[in-house]
C-alpha cells in the first residue's frame, strides 16, 4: 500500500510493529461508507453516482498500473472524505498480478465476484462484475444480494 499514491486511495502513512501488534497509521476518511450515501428506495442521483464511480475506476486503474488488484471492491470498502470524495480502503485481500495472466484462485466477497470465479473457473479478474454491482447499487439501491442473484440468473 505504501506505493499507492492516488487521491481516491486511502493513504498509508506509517507502519509500526510491536511484539504483539501491527499498527497502521492511515489517512482519516470520516465521511462514512459510500453505502450510507445511497438513498432508499431510488438510489443516488445519476450525476453524483457517475462522479463517484469515475473516482472508483480511477483508483482501481492506479492500483492496476502498479500491479495491485484490490479483490475486495464493494461499497463497504469505499469511504467518503470530508470533501465528499471517495476513498478506496481495505487492501487485506489485495494481491500482486501480472498483466495478461489469469487468476486461478478464488478471492473476494462471494456476492461481488463473477459467477465463473465462484465456480472455480479462470478469470482475468473480478473488476467487471464487482464494478457493475457497485454502480448498480449506487443507482438502484437494491442491495448486494438482490443484484448478485439477478446477475447469475437466480
N, C-alpha and C positions, 0 to 999 in steps of 0.2 A: 504493500500500500504506500510505502514511503515515496515511491517514484510516480505515483498518480497525482499529477498536479493539474486539476481541472476545476473550474468554478462550480460544477454540479456534482462533484465527487467529494464526500466528506474528507477533510484533511486530517492526516495522522501527523501530529507534531513531534511526539516523543514516545519511546517505549522504555519502561523501567521494569526490571525483573528482580525479584527477591527470591529467597529460598522457597516461599510458598505461593507467590502470586506474580502475575504479569500485569502491569498497569499500562493502559494505552491512553495517552493524552491526545485528545482529539478536538477538532473544531466543534463548537456548540451550534446545533440547529434546533432551536427551541420552538419552532412554529407549529409543531405537531406532525403527525403522519399525513402523507398525501391522502390517505383514505378518509381522514377527518374532513377534508375539503370537498368531498363528493356529496352533493346534496341529494337526499332521498326525496321523491322517488325518480326524479328526472335526470340526475347526474349533473355534471358540470356544464357550463356554457361552452359551446364549441370553440370559441376563440381562446378561452383560458385553457381548455384541455389541449388544444393544439400547441400553445405556448409551452406548457409543461411537458407534453410528450416530446417536443423538439429538444428540450433540455435533457430528458431521459436518454434519447437517442444520441445526443452529443456526448453525454457522459459515457455511454456504452462504447461509442466509437473511439473515444480517447483510451478507454481500457483495452479495447481490441487492438488498437495501434501499438500498444505496449505489450501485446501478447498475453493479456489477462482476460479471462472470461469470468464474469461475476457469478453465474449459475444460481442466483437467488433473486432474480428480477421479479419483484412483486410489490404491490402497493405498501405493504408493511415495511419494506426496506427503502422507502423513499420518504425523506423528511423535508419539511419546509423550513427555510431560514426566516429571519425577521423581515426580510425584504420580499417575501413571497416567492422565492426561487427554490427549486427542487434540489435536494442533496441526496445522492445515492449513498446508502450505508450498508453495513453488514457484509463484509467480504469473507465471512467464515467458510463458505462453500467454494470460493473462487479457486481457479486453477490456472496455471500457465498452459498455453496451447501453441501449436504450430499451425500457421495458416495453411488451409488445404487438407489437413488431416482431420479425420472424423473422430469424435469422442466415442469410446467403446464402453463406458461405464455410466450408470445412472447417477445423476447429480440433480440437486434442486428439490423444490417442493412439488409433490405429485400433482397438485391442482394447476400448476403453471407449466408443466413440461408437455412437449409434443407427444401425442399418442405413441409414435414409433419409439421414442426413448423409454416411455413407461413399459413398452412391450419388449424391451431389450434389443431393439434394432439399432444399427449405427445411425448417427445423425451428425450434421456439421455443427450443431449447437442449438440450445433452447431459445435463442433470442426471438425467432419469428413467432413462435407460439406464445411465449410469455409476453412479448411486446403487444401482440394482438389482444390478449386477455387484459392487460393493463389498460390499453386505450379503450377497449370496450367497456371496462368497469368505470372508467372516468366519464364516458359519455352516457352510459345506460344505467349506471348504479344498480346493476343486477346482482352483484356478489360473485365471488370467485367460483364457488361450486356450480352454480347455475350455468355460468359461461363455459366451464370446462365440460360439463355434461353435454351442452349443446354442440361444442366443438367436436366431440368424439362421437356424436350421434346417439346419445342415450336418451 
